[in-house]
Amino acid sequence: MFDLRAVRAAWLGGAFCLAYVALDVTSGPEARHQTIAPVWHPAAGLALFLVLRCGRRAALPLVLAALLAAAITPALPARPAFSLLIGLLPPAIYLAVGTAMRRHLPGSAFHASHQGLLLWAVFATMGSLAGALAYASMLHGPEVFATRGWLDVVARYAIAETAGMLVVVPICQFLLDEELRAAYLGRILRWETAAYIALMAAVLAVALQRPAPESLAYYLLILPLAWSAARQGMAGAVTAALVLEIGVTVASLRPIAYAAQMPNVQMLVLTLTLSGFLIGIAVDVARRASHELRHSLRLAAAGEMAGAVAHELNQPLTALSMYGSACERLMARGDSEELLQKTIRAMVAESQRASEVLKRLREFFRTGTTSLAPVALPALVGDMLASFADQAAREGVRLEAGPLPDACVLGDRVQLEIVLRNLLSNAIHAVASMPAGVERRIALDAGVEGDSVWIRIADNGPGIADKIRARLFEPFISLKSSGLGLGLAISRAIIETHGGALSVEPGRHAILRITLPAHSEDGERTS
């Protein structure tokens, strides 16, 4: 019976050998059909990826592929045996670099942060330099270092190897890793990818008309690289770098190409590639931080929501308890079945009400969506004032409520309660810090202005400092020494989701104003 894992491993090993040989023959250091030394060596990146993926198991297919490539394009055709020995040099370098990266940069850590990129570039550069020095000494003998051109030989080899490692490894990881592939393709398969590739081709067509030091058009290549990295992160930067390397390689085959300036082109392309990677990583890090911040805000909102949910559930749970007791008494007295059924229907209605509250909470946790329904302003404000009455009395704070208009807003009552609960809690905390003997007062009023309903909460506390007022609704800006600074940011986000605004009015004391679109009796917003 066949071992499917062994068959799969053999098939992948064979595919790697064919790909490595094809890349090495067409762009390796022995690609003698080219008049100019190759700009990069993608086979080096493919080999390094195999080592990162398989570890020591990559040694056998890597050695076989290198020997096959050396046999097809020997470094010294007159000495085929020695050419095979030279061909074993790259696998040793790739295994050493890959082992070091597996130890210090596991998984995709090498392109997840600037520190990882720097360490990855150091490993690749050191390995490439070591391989270049060994290759030059084996191919030309130690006396090559006594000539004036040895540095050029080493530089061409090392830069080509480094470029191949830096570009091909992340491309292979994005395409062959199931977890990364979907995200990568989702970012790359867009019209702008074709746009920056076309821009890159146009710049290359102009730049290659003159040698690298004389053609300033080469430096315009940073534009499509920066575009791809800024829009698509590391995925775009790697894709643009791959296209750039292929484009320069193809362009170098043209008769107009300048062989003497190829090291300058190699170094420029490598520098542009690293610049694009730095931008791409910065974009990815910023996106991850933004995602984590949104997640933190949602969790903080959940905490704020818990108080409102507890208040909202208290009424149906209390009613369920009362209806249950009533059913027991009705059954004990043997009262009419109709009255018992009516009480049971009331219990079902209250349980559905509680279930709806929990459903809204679950949807908010999962997606942040808002369930809109008409909310009567007097009931909303009245319930909030009643829930804070005991706390205000303990703190010696007088709650004052102005006349409330008979108006409705279209919103999620639980989320609107979160906002009012947060604003009233902040106001009580502010006035409670006032010295003894000073009147502590919080005034809440509301009104209608055109198509909007406004609610205003004012206190006679110490007020808001000017340096904080402009940033009051930003995350992590708190008026409390022990606060996280998320309550007001969440409150503003909730109000803006409802199509309204939360602002602070000028004045000596804190005055916060909520504005919401009014809801008409025919079931539509009046705005």
C-alpha positions as CSV (number, residue, x, y, z in Angstrom):
1,M,0.0,0.0,0.0
2,F,1.3,3.4,-1.0
3,D,2.3,5.9,1.7
4,L,0.5,9.1,0.5
5,R,2.7,11.3,2.6
6,A,5.8,9.9,1.0
7,V,4.3,10.2,-2.4
8,R,3.4,13.8,-1.8
9,A,6.9,14.6,-0.4
10,A,8.5,13.0,-3.4
11,W,6.3,14.9,-5.8
12,L,7.0,18.2,-4.0
13,G,10.7,17.5,-4.0
14,G,10.7,16.8,-7.7
15,A,8.7,20.0,-8.4
16,F,11.2,22.0,-6.4
17,C,14.1,20.5,-8.3
18,L,12.6,21.4,-11.6
19,A,11.8,24.9,-10.5
20,Y,15.2,25.5,-9.0
21,V,17.0,24.2,-12.0
22,A,14.9,26.3,-14.4
23,L,15.5,29.5,-12.3
24,D,19.2,28.8,-11.8
25,V,19.9,28.0,-15.5
26,T,18.1,31.2,-16.6
27,S,19.2,33.7,-13.9
28,G,22.0,32.0,-11.9
29,P,25.6,33.1,-11.9
30,E,26.4,30.7,-14.7
31,A,23.7,32.0,-17.1
32,R,26.4,32.6,-19.7
33,H,23.9,33.2,-22.5
34,Q,23.3,36.7,-21.0
35,T,25.7,39.5,-21.9
36,I,25.2,41.0,-18.5
37,A,25.4,39.2,-15.1
38,P,21.9,38.4,-13.8
39,V,20.2,41.2,-11.7
40,W,19.0,38.7,-9.2
41,H,19.0,35.0,-8.4
42,P,15.4,33.8,-7.6
43,A,16.5,30.2,-7.2
44,A,18.3,31.4,-4.0
45,G,14.9,32.6,-2.6
46,L,13.2,29.4,-3.6
47,A,15.9,27.3,-1.9
48,L,15.8,29.4,1.3
49,F,12.0,29.1,1.4
50,L,12.3,25.3,1.2
51,V,14.7,25.3,4.1
52,L,12.4,27.5,6.1
53,R,9.5,25.2,5.4
54,C,11.1,21.8,5.8
55,G,14.3,22.3,7.8
56,R,16.9,19.6,7.4
57,R,14.6,17.6,5.2
58,A,15.3,20.2,2.5
59,A,19.0,19.1,2.3
60,L,18.5,16.2,-0.1
61,P,16.3,17.9,-2.8
62,L,18.4,21.0,-2.5
63,V,21.7,19.2,-3.2
64,L,20.2,17.2,-6.0
65,A,18.8,20.4,-7.6
66,A,22.1,22.2,-7.3
67,L,24.1,19.3,-8.8
68,L,21.7,19.1,-11.7
69,A,21.9,22.8,-12.3
70,A,25.7,22.7,-12.1
71,A,25.8,19.8,-14.6
72,I,23.6,21.7,-17.1
73,T,25.5,25.0,-16.8
74,P,29.0,24.2,-15.3
75,A,31.0,27.0,-13.9
76,L,34.1,25.6,-15.6
77,P,33.1,23.5,-18.7
78,A,36.6,22.2,-19.0
79,R,36.5,20.8,-15.4
80,P,33.0,19.3,-14.9
81,A,33.9,17.5,-11.7
82,F,35.2,20.7,-10.1
83,S,32.1,22.5,-11.4
84,L,29.9,20.0,-9.5
85,L,31.9,20.8,-6.4
86,I,31.3,24.5,-6.9
87,G,27.6,23.7,-7.3
88,L,27.5,22.3,-3.8
89,L,28.5,25.7,-2.3
90,P,25.0,27.5,-2.6
91,P,23.1,24.7,-0.8
92,A,25.5,24.9,2.1
93,I,24.9,28.7,2.3
94,Y,21.1,28.4,2.0
95,L,21.0,25.7,4.7
96,A,23.0,27.9,7.1
97,V,20.9,31.0,6.5
98,G,17.6,29.1,6.7
99,T,18.6,27.4,9.9
100,A,19.5,30.7,11.5
101,M,16.2,32.2,10.4
102,R,14.2,29.3,11.7
103,R,15.8,29.8,15.0
104,H,15.5,33.5,15.3
105,L,12.6,34.4,13.0
106,P,10.0,31.6,13.2
107,G,7.0,31.6,10.9
108,S,6.4,34.9,9.1
109,A,8.1,37.0,11.8
110,F,10.7,38.2,9.2
111,H,8.2,40.3,7.4
112,A,5.9,41.2,10.3
113,S,8.0,43.9,11.9
114,H,10.8,46.3,11.0
115,Q,13.1,44.4,13.5
116,G,12.3,41.1,11.8
117,L,13.0,42.6,8.3
118,L,16.3,44.0,9.5
119,L,17.4,40.7,11.0
120,W,16.3,38.9,7.9
121,A,18.2,41.3,5.6
122,V,21.3,40.8,7.8
123,F,21.1,37.0,7.6
124,A,20.6,37.1,3.8
125,T,23.4,39.6,3.2
126,M,25.9,37.8,5.4
127,G,25.1,34.5,3.7
128,S,25.3,36.1,0.3
129,L,28.6,37.7,1.0
130,A,30.1,34.5,2.4
131,G,28.8,32.6,-0.7
132,A,30.2,35.3,-3.0
133,L,33.7,35.2,-1.5
134,A,33.8,31.4,-1.6
135,Y,32.5,31.3,-5.1
136,A,35.0,33.9,-6.4
137,S,37.9,32.1,-4.7
138,M,36.9,28.6,-6.0
139,L,36.2,29.8,-9.5
140,H,39.1,32.1,-10.0
141,G,41.5,31.0,-7.3
142,P,42.7,33.0,-4.3
143,E,44.7,35.3,-6.7
144,V,41.4,36.9,-7.8
145,F,41.5,39.1,-4.6
146,A,44.8,40.6,-5.9
147,T,43.1,41.9,-9.0
148,R,41.2,45.2,-9.2
149,G,37.9,43.6,-10.3
150,W,37.4,41.2,-7.4
151,L,35.1,43.5,-5.6
152,D,32.9,43.8,-8.7
153,V,32.6,40.0,-9.0
154,V,31.7,39.7,-5.3
155,A,29.2,42.6,-5.3
156,R,27.3,41.2,-8.4
157,Y,27.0,37.8,-6.9
158,A,26.1,38.9,-3.4
159,I,23.5,41.5,-4.5
160,A,21.8,39.0,-6.9
161,E,21.6,36.4,-4.1
162,T,20.3,38.8,-1.5
163,A,17.7,40.2,-3.9
164,G,16.5,36.7,-4.7
165,M,16.2,35.8,-1.1
166,L,14.4,39.0,0.0
167,V,11.8,38.9,-2.8
168,V,11.1,35.2,-3.5
169,V,10.8,34.0,0.1
170,P,7.7,36.1,1.0
171,I,6.1,35.6,-2.3
172,C,6.4,31.8,-1.8
173,Q,5.1,32.1,1.7
174,F,2.1,34.2,0.6
175,L,1.1,31.8,-2.2
176,L,1.9,28.5,-0.6
177,D,0.7,29.1,3.0
178,E,-3.1,28.4,3.2
179,E,-3.6,30.9,6.0
180,L,-1.8,33.8,4.1
181,R,-2.9,33.0,0.5
182,A,-6.5,34.3,0.8
183,A,-5.5,37.6,2.4
184,Y,-2.7,38.1,-0.1
185,L,-4.9,37.5,-3.1
186,G,-7.6,39.6,-1.6
187,R,-5.3,42.6,-1.5
188,I,-3.5,42.0,-4.8
189,L,-6.4,41.1,-7.2
190,R,-7.4,44.8,-7.7
191,W,-7.3,47.3,-10.5
192,E,-4.6,49.3,-8.8
193,T,-2.2,46.4,-9.0
194,A,-2.3,46.6,-12.8
195,A,-2.0,50.4,-12.6
196,Y,1.3,50.4,-10.6
197,I,2.7,47.6,-12.7
198,A,2.0,49.7,-15.8
199,L,3.6,52.7,-14.2
200,M,6.7,50.7,-13.3
201,A,7.0,49.4,-16.9
202,A,6.8,53.0,-18.2
203,V,9.5,54.2,-15.8
204,L,11.8,51.3,-16.7
205,A,11.3,52.0,-20.4
206,V,12.5,55.6,-19.9
207,A,15.2,54.8,-17.3
208,L,17.0,52.1,-19.4
209,Q,17.7,54.5,-22.2
210,R,20.8,55.8,-20.3
211,P,23.2,54.4,-17.7
212,A,22.1,54.2,-14.1
213,P,24.2,57.1,-12.7
214,E,23.1,59.4,-15.5
215,S,19.4,58.5,-15.6
216,L,17.4,60.1,-12.8
217,A,14.3,58.2,-14.0
218,Y,15.5,55.2,-12.0
219,Y,14.6,57.0,-8.8
220,L,11.0,57.4,-10.0
221,L,10.6,53.6,-9.4
222,I,10.1,54.5,-5.8
223,L,6.6,55.9,-6.7
224,P,5.0,52.6,-7.8
225,L,6.7,50.8,-5.0
226,A,5.5,53.3,-2.4
227,W,2.0,53.2,-4.0
228,S,1.8,49.4,-3.8
229,A,3.1,49.3,-0.2
230,A,0.9,52.1,1.1
231,R,-2.2,50.7,-0.4
232,Q,-1.6,46.9,0.0
233,G,1.0,46.7,2.7
234,M,3.7,44.1,2.6
235,A,1.7,42.1,0.0
236,G,1.8,44.9,-2.4
237,A,5.4,45.7,-1.7
238,V,6.5,42.2,-2.4
239,T,4.4,42.0,-5.6
240,A,5.9,45.3,-6.9
241,A,9.4,44.1,-6.0
242,L,8.9,40.9,-7.9
243,V,7.6,42.8,-11.0
244,L,10.5,45.2,-10.7
245,E,13.2,42.5,-10.6
246,I,11.6,40.7,-13.5
247,G,11.3,43.9,-15.4
248,V,15.0,44.9,-14.9
249,T,16.1,41.3,-15.8
250,V,14.1,41.4,-19.1
251,A,15.4,44.9,-19.8
252,S,19.0,43.9,-19.2
253,L,18.7,41.5,-22.1
254,R,18.1,44.3,-24.6
255,P,21.1,45.4,-26.7
256,I,20.8,48.9,-25.2
257,A,21.5,47.7,-21.7
258,Y,24.8,48.9,-20.1
259,A,26.8,46.0,-18.7
260,A,29.3,48.2,-16.9
261,Q,26.5,49.9,-14.9
262,M,24.7,46.7,-13.8
263,P,26.1,46.7,-10.2
264,N,24.6,50.2,-9.9
265,V,21.3,49.0,-11.1
266,Q,21.4,46.0,-8.8
267,M,22.1,48.1,-5.8
268,L,19.5,50.7,-6.7
269,V,16.8,48.0,-7.2
270,L,17.7,46.3,-3.9
271,T,17.6,49.6,-2.1
272,L,14.2,50.4,-3.6
273,T,13.0,46.9,-2.7
274,L,14.0,47.4,1.0
275,S,12.4,50.9,1.0
276,G,9.1,49.4,-0.2
277,F,9.3,46.6,2.4
278,L,9.8,49.2,5.1
279,I,6.7,51.1,4.0
280,G,4.7,47.9,3.6
281,I,5.5,46.6,7.1
282,A,4.7,50.1,8.6
283,V,1.3,49.9,6.8
284,D,0.6,46.4,8.1
285,V,1.7,47.3,11.6
286,A,-0.6,50.3,11.5
287,R,-3.5,48.2,10.3
288,R,-3.0,45.6,13.0
289,A,-2.9,48.3,15.6
290,S,-6.1,49.8,14.2
291,H,-7.8,46.5,14.3
292,E,-6.6,45.8,17.8
293,L,-7.8,49.3,18.9
294,R,-11.2,48.7,17.4
295,H,-11.4,45.3,19.1
296,S,-10.4,47.0,22.4
297,L,-13.0,49.7,21.9
298,R,-15.6,47.0,21.3
299,L,-14.6,45.1,24.4
300,A,-14.7,48.3,26.4
301,A,-18.1,49.1,24.9
302,A,-19.2,45.7,26.0
303,G,-18.2,46.5,29.5
304,E,-20.1,49.8,29.3
305,M,-23.0,47.9,27.8
306,A,-23.2,45.4,30.6
307,G,-24.5,48.1,33.0
308,A,-27.2,49.1,30.5
309,V,-28.1,45.5,29.8
310,A,-28.4,44.7,33.5
311,H,-30.7,47.6,33.9
312,E,-32.7,46.5,30.8
313,L,-32.9,42.9,32.0
314,N,-33.9,43.8,35.5
315,Q,-37.4,44.8,34.5
316,P,-38.4,41.6,32.5
317,L,-36.7,39.3,35.1
318,T,-38.6,41.0,37.9
319,A,-41.8,40.7,35.9
320,L,-41.1,37.1,35.2
321,S,-40.7,36.4,38.9
322,M,-43.9,38.2,39.8
323,Y,-45.9,36.5,37.0
324,G,-44.5,33.1,38.2
325,S,-45.7,33.8,41.7
326,A,-49.0,34.8,40.4
327,C,-49.4,31.6,38.4
328,E,-48.6,29.6,41.6
329,R,-51.3,31.4,43.5
330,L,-53.8,31.1,40.6
331,M,-53.2,27.3,40.4
332,A,-53.4,26.9,44.2
333,R,-56.8,28.7,44.2
334,G,-58.1,26.9,41.2
335,D,-58.9,30.2,39.4
336,S,-60.1,30.3,35.8
337,E,-57.9,28.9,33.1
338,E,-58.3,32.1,31.0
339,L,-56.7,34.2,33.7
340,L,-53.9,31.6,34.0
341,Q,-53.3,31.6,30.3
342,K,-53.2,35.4,30.2
343,T,-50.5,35.4,32.9
344,I,-48.5,32.8,31.1
345,R,-48.7,34.9,27.9
346,A,-47.4,37.8,29.8
347,M,-44.5,35.7,31.1
348,V,-43.7,34.6,27.5
349,A,-43.7,38.3,26.3
350,E,-41.3,39.3,29.1
351,S,-39.0,36.4,28.3
352,Q,-39.0,37.4,24.7
353,R,-38.1,41.0,25.7
354,A,-35.2,39.7,27.7
355,S,-34.1,37.5,24.8
356,E,-34.2,40.5,22.5
357,V,-31.9,42.4,24.8
358,L,-29.4,39.5,24.8
359,K,-29.7,39.2,21.1
360,R,-28.7,42.8,20.6
361,L,-25.8,42.4,22.9
362,R,-24.6,39.3,21.0
363,E,-24.8,41.1,17.7
364,F,-22.9,44.1,19.1
365,F,-20.2,41.8,20.3
366,R,-19.9,40.1,17.0
367,T,-20.4,42.8,14.4
368,G,-20.9,46.1,16.2
369,T,-24.3,46.5,14.4
370,T,-27.1,48.7,15.8
371,S,-30.7,47.6,16.1
372,L,-32.9,50.7,15.5
373,A,-36.4,51.2,17.0
374,P,-38.4,54.3,18.1
375,V,-37.3,55.4,21.6
376,A,-39.4,57.9,23.6
377,L,-37.2,60.7,24.9
378,P,-39.0,61.2,28.3
379,A,-38.9,57.5,29.1
380,L,-35.2,57.2,28.1
381,V,-34.1,60.2,30.2
382,G,-36.5,59.4,33.1
383,D,-35.2,55.9,33.5
384,M,-31.6,57.0,33.5
385,L,-32.3,59.7,36.1
386,A,-34.1,57.1,38.3
387,S,-31.2,54.6,38.0
388,F,-28.7,57.3,39.2
389,A,-30.9,58.7,42.0
390,D,-29.4,56.6,44.8
391,Q,-25.8,57.2,43.7
392,A,-26.4,60.9,43.4
393,A,-27.9,61.0,46.9
394,R,-24.9,59.1,48.4
395,E,-22.5,61.6,46.8
396,G,-24.6,64.6,47.9
397,V,-25.4,65.6,44.3
398,R,-28.6,67.2,43.3
399,L,-30.0,65.9,40.0
400,E,-32.2,68.5,38.2
401,A,-34.3,67.7,35.2
402,G,-35.7,70.3,32.9
403,P,-38.9,69.9,30.9
404,L,-38.6,67.0,28.4
405,P,-40.3,67.3,25.0
406,D,-42.7,64.6,23.9
407,A,-40.4,63.4,21.1
408,C,-38.9,60.2,19.8
409,V,-35.6,59.2,18.3
410,L,-34.8,56.2,16.2
411,G,-32.1,54.2,17.9
412,D,-30.9,51.3,19.9
413,R,-32.2,52.0,23.4
414,V,-29.5,49.9,25.1
415,Q,-26.7,51.8,23.3
416,L,-28.3,55.1,24.0
417,E,-28.5,54.2,27.6
418,I,-24.7,53.4,27.5
419,V,-24.1,57.0,26.4
420,L,-26.3,58.6,29.0
421,R,-25.0,56.3,31.7
422,N,-21.4,57.2,30.8
423,L,-22.1,61.0,30.7
424,L,-24.0,61.0,34.0
425,S,-21.4,58.8,35.7
426,N,-18.7,61.2,34.5
427,A,-20.7,64.2,35.8
428,I,-21.3,62.6,39.2
429,H,-17.6,61.8,39.5
430,A,-16.6,65.4,38.6
431,V,-18.9,67.1,41.0
432,A,-18.2,64.6,43.8
433,S,-14.6,65.8,43.7
434,M,-15.6,69.3,44.7
435,P,-14.8,70.5,48.3
436,A,-17.2,70.0,51.1
437,G,-19.7,72.8,51.5
438,V,-19.8,73.5,47.7
439,E,-23.1,72.8,46.0
440,R,-23.0,69.8,43.8
441,R,-25.5,69.9,41.0
442,I,-26.1,68.2,37.7
443,A,-28.8,69.6,35.3
444,L,-30.2,67.6,32.5
445,D,-32.6,69.1,29.9
446,A,-33.7,68.4,26.4
447,G,-35.4,70.1,23.4
448,V,-36.2,70.0,19.8
449,E,-34.5,72.1,17.2
450,G,-35.8,71.7,13.7
451,D,-35.3,68.1,12.6
452,S,-33.1,67.2,15.6
453,V,-33.6,66.3,19.3
454,W,-30.9,67.4,21.7
455,I,-30.0,66.3,25.3
456,R,-27.7,68.4,27.4
457,I,-26.0,67.4,30.6
458,A,-24.3,70.2,32.6
459,D,-22.5,70.0,36.0
460,N,-20.9,72.6,38.2
461,G,-17.7,70.6,38.6
462,P,-14.1,71.7,38.0
463,G,-14.7,71.8,34.2
464,I,-12.5,70.6,31.4
465,A,-9.0,71.9,30.8
466,D,-8.4,73.6,27.5
467,K,-5.6,71.2,26.5
468,I,-7.9,68.3,27.0
469,R,-11.1,69.8,25.5
470,A,-9.9,69.6,21.9
471,R,-9.0,65.9,22.3
472,L,-11.8,64.9,24.8
473,F,-13.3,62.3,22.5
474,E,-10.1,60.6,21.4
475,P,-9.4,57.1,22.8
476,F,-7.3,56.9,26.0
477,I,-8.1,60.6,26.9
478,S,-9.6,60.4,30.4
479,L,-10.7,63.0,33.0
480,K,-10.3,60.3,35.7
481,S,-7.0,59.2,37.1
482,S,-8.2,55.6,37.1
483,G,-10.1,55.7,33.8
484,L,-9.1,54.0,30.5
485,G,-10.2,57.0,28.5
486,L,-12.5,54.9,26.3
487,G,-16.0,55.9,27.6
488,L,-16.3,59.2,25.7
489,A,-14.8,57.8,22.5
490,I,-17.3,54.9,22.6
491,S,-20.1,57.3,23.4
492,R,-19.3,59.5,20.4
493,A,-19.0,56.5,18.1
494,I,-22.4,55.2,19.2
495,I,-24.1,58.6,18.7
496,E,-22.4,59.1,15.3
497,T,-23.7,55.6,14.3
498,H,-27.2,56.9,15.0
499,G,-26.6,59.8,12.7
500,G,-26.1,62.3,15.5
501,A,-23.3,64.2,17.2
502,L,-21.8,64.4,20.7
503,S,-20.0,67.6,21.5
504,V,-18.7,69.7,24.4
505,E,-20.0,73.3,24.7
506,P,-17.8,76.2,25.8
507,G,-18.1,77.3,29.4
508,R,-16.5,77.3,32.8
509,H,-18.1,74.0,33.7
510,A,-18.6,70.8,31.7
511,I,-21.5,70.9,29.4
512,L,-22.0,68.0,27.0
513,R,-24.6,67.9,24.3
514,I,-26.1,65.0,22.4
515,T,-27.9,65.7,19.1
516,L,-30.0,63.0,17.4
517,P,-32.3,63.0,14.4
518,A,-35.9,63.2,15.5
519,H,-38.3,60.4,14.7
520,S,-41.7,61.4,13.4
521,E,-45.0,59.6,14.2
522,D,-45.2,58.1,10.7
523,G,-42.1,56.0,11.5
524,E,-39.6,58.0,9.5
525,R,-36.8,60.3,10.6
526,T,-37.7,63.9,10.1
527,S,-34.2,64.7,8.8
